[in-house]
Amino acid sequence: MTKAEKNQIIEILTKDLNENSNFYLTDIGGLTVERTGELRRLCFKRDVKLKVVKNTLLRIAMEKSEKDLDALYETLKGPNSIMFTETGNVPAKLIKEFRKKYKIEKPVLKGAYVEESAYIGENQLDVLENIKSKNEVIADIIALLQSPAKNVISALQSGGHKLSGILETLSEREA
C-alpha cells in the first residue's frame, strides 16, 4: 500500500469518526468467509457500516479526529473492525443476535464510543445493548410529562362522577 493510499484511508476514517457519534471496535478475525458475509448483510440491513481497518491507520485517524478517543487506544491490538451507526445500541443487539444465531463467540466487542462516552471490553455489551437512543429518551420524557396531567384530568373526571353520585344519594335520602 502506497503512502498516498494510506493517507486517503486515514482521511476517510477521520471523516467517518467525526461524522458518527456512535461506533464500535470489534474483532471479527477468525470468522469464515461465509459468516463474515452474513455479518456484513446483517449490518447492511440494520444501517450499520462495517469496515475492517488496520490499527496503525485507525490510531492516526483517531488522533486527527475532533473527539477525545484516548481511552480506545488500548483496544487497537490484533484484528479490528469498526461499526459505525446512528443509534448507539444497534450494534450491541446485532452482535448478540449474530452470536446466538450461529452459536459462536465472534464478533468480540473490544470497545465502543457512544454519545461521547467510551466503553471498553466485552463486559460492556449488556450495558450498550440497554442504552436508549436520543429519540427513545425524548419519548420517555414526553410520556413522563404527560402522565401527571392525565392523572389530574382523570381524577377530575372521576371526582365529578363521585360527586354527582353522592348528591343523588343524598337527595334520595331526603325524599
C-alpha positions as CSV (number, residue, x, y, z in Angstrom):
1,M,0.0,0.0,0.0
2,T,1.5,3.3,-1.0
3,K,1.7,6.3,1.3
4,A,-0.9,8.2,-0.8
5,E,-3.3,5.3,-0.3
6,K,-2.7,5.2,3.4
7,N,-3.3,8.9,3.7
8,Q,-6.5,8.6,1.7
9,I,-7.7,5.8,4.1
10,I,-6.8,7.9,7.1
11,E,-8.7,10.9,5.7
12,I,-11.8,8.7,5.2
13,L,-11.6,7.2,8.6
14,T,-11.1,10.6,10.3
15,K,-14.2,11.9,8.4
16,D,-16.2,8.8,9.5
17,L,-15.1,9.2,13.1
18,N,-16.0,12.9,13.1
19,E,-19.4,12.4,11.4
20,N,-20.6,9.5,13.6
21,S,-21.3,9.9,17.3
22,N,-21.5,6.1,17.7
23,F,-19.1,3.4,16.7
24,Y,-17.9,0.0,17.9
25,L,-14.5,-1.6,17.7
26,T,-14.8,-5.4,17.3
27,D,-12.7,-8.4,16.5
28,I,-14.2,-10.5,13.6
29,G,-10.9,-12.3,12.9
30,G,-11.3,-16.0,12.5
31,L,-14.8,-15.8,11.0
32,T,-15.2,-17.8,7.9
33,V,-15.9,-16.0,4.6
34,E,-19.5,-17.2,4.8
35,R,-20.0,-15.9,8.3
36,T,-18.3,-12.6,7.5
37,G,-20.7,-12.2,4.5
38,E,-23.6,-12.9,6.8
39,L,-22.4,-10.3,9.3
40,R,-22.0,-7.8,6.6
41,R,-25.5,-8.4,5.3
42,L,-26.9,-8.1,8.8
43,C,-25.1,-4.9,9.3
44,F,-26.4,-3.5,6.0
45,K,-30.0,-4.4,7.0
46,R,-29.6,-2.5,10.3
47,D,-27.9,0.6,8.7
48,V,-24.5,-0.3,10.4
49,K,-21.4,0.5,8.3
50,L,-18.8,-2.3,8.9
51,K,-15.2,-1.7,7.9
52,V,-12.1,-3.8,8.5
53,V,-9.2,-1.5,9.4
54,K,-5.5,-1.5,10.1
55,N,-4.7,-0.5,13.7
56,T,-2.0,2.0,12.8
57,L,-4.2,3.8,10.3
58,L,-7.1,3.8,12.7
59,R,-5.0,5.2,15.5
60,I,-3.7,8.0,13.3
61,A,-7.3,8.8,12.3
62,M,-8.4,8.7,15.9
63,E,-5.6,11.2,16.8
64,K,-6.7,13.5,14.0
65,S,-10.4,13.4,14.8
66,E,-12.2,16.1,16.8
67,K,-13.2,13.7,19.5
68,D,-11.3,12.5,22.7
69,L,-10.7,8.9,21.8
70,D,-7.6,8.3,24.0
71,A,-9.4,5.6,26.1
72,L,-9.9,3.5,23.0
73,Y,-6.2,3.3,22.0
74,E,-5.7,0.2,24.2
75,T,-8.2,-1.7,22.1
76,L,-6.1,-1.3,18.9
77,K,-4.3,-4.7,19.2
78,G,-5.0,-7.7,17.0
79,P,-7.6,-7.7,14.2
80,N,-10.0,-4.8,14.3
81,S,-13.2,-3.9,12.5
82,I,-15.2,-0.8,13.1
83,M,-19.0,-0.5,13.1
84,F,-20.5,3.0,12.5
85,T,-24.1,3.6,13.4
86,E,-26.7,6.3,14.0
87,T,-28.3,4.5,17.0
88,G,-25.9,3.6,19.9
89,N,-27.5,0.3,20.9
90,V,-28.0,-1.3,17.4
91,P,-24.5,-2.9,17.0
92,A,-24.7,-4.4,20.5
93,K,-28.0,-6.0,19.7
94,L,-26.7,-7.1,16.3
95,I,-23.6,-8.7,17.9
96,K,-25.7,-10.7,20.4
97,E,-28.2,-11.8,17.7
98,F,-25.4,-12.9,15.4
99,R,-23.6,-14.9,18.1
100,K,-26.9,-16.6,19.2
101,K,-27.9,-17.5,15.6
102,Y,-24.5,-19.1,14.8
103,K,-23.6,-20.2,18.3
104,I,-20.1,-18.6,18.1
105,E,-18.2,-16.1,20.2
106,K,-17.4,-13.6,17.4
107,P,-17.6,-10.7,16.9
108,V,-15.9,-9.8,20.1
109,L,-16.5,-6.3,21.4
110,K,-13.2,-4.5,22.1
111,G,-14.6,-1.0,22.7
112,A,-17.3,1.4,21.8
113,Y,-17.8,5.2,21.6
114,V,-21.4,6.0,22.1
115,E,-22.7,9.6,22.6
116,E,-19.3,11.0,23.8
117,S,-18.6,8.1,26.2
118,A,-16.1,5.3,25.8
119,Y,-16.9,1.7,26.7
120,I,-14.0,-0.8,26.9
121,G,-14.3,-4.5,26.9
122,E,-16.6,-7.4,26.2
123,N,-18.3,-7.0,29.6
124,Q,-19.9,-3.7,28.4
125,L,-22.0,-5.4,25.7
126,D,-25.1,-5.7,28.0
127,V,-24.7,-2.0,29.1
128,L,-24.5,-0.9,25.4
129,E,-27.5,-3.0,24.4
130,N,-29.7,-1.2,27.0
131,I,-28.6,2.3,26.1
132,K,-31.6,4.2,24.8
133,S,-31.4,6.3,21.6
134,K,-32.0,10.0,21.7
135,N,-35.5,9.6,20.3
136,E,-36.3,6.9,22.9
137,V,-35.2,9.2,25.8
138,I,-37.3,12.1,24.3
139,A,-40.3,9.8,24.1
140,D,-39.8,8.7,27.7
141,I,-39.6,12.4,28.9
142,I,-42.8,13.3,27.0
143,A,-44.6,10.3,28.5
144,L,-43.4,11.4,32.0
145,L,-44.5,14.9,31.4
146,Q,-47.9,13.8,30.1
147,S,-48.6,11.4,32.9
148,P,-49.3,13.9,35.7
149,A,-51.7,15.9,33.5
150,K,-53.5,12.7,32.5
151,N,-53.8,11.7,36.2
152,V,-55.2,15.2,37.1
153,I,-57.8,15.1,34.3
154,S,-58.8,11.5,35.2
155,A,-59.2,12.4,38.9
156,L,-61.3,15.4,38.0
157,Q,-63.5,13.4,35.7
158,S,-63.9,10.6,38.2
159,G,-64.4,13.0,41.0
160,G,-67.3,14.6,39.1
161,H,-69.0,11.3,38.8
162,K,-68.4,10.6,42.5
163,L,-69.8,14.0,43.5
164,S,-72.9,13.6,41.4
165,G,-73.4,10.1,42.8
166,I,-73.1,11.4,46.4
167,L,-75.6,14.3,45.6
168,E,-78.0,11.8,44.1
169,T,-77.8,9.5,47.1
170,L,-78.4,12.4,49.5
171,S,-81.4,13.7,47.5
172,E,-82.9,10.2,47.6
173,R,-82.5,10.0,51.4
174,E,-84.2,13.3,51.9
175,A,-87.2,12.3,49.9
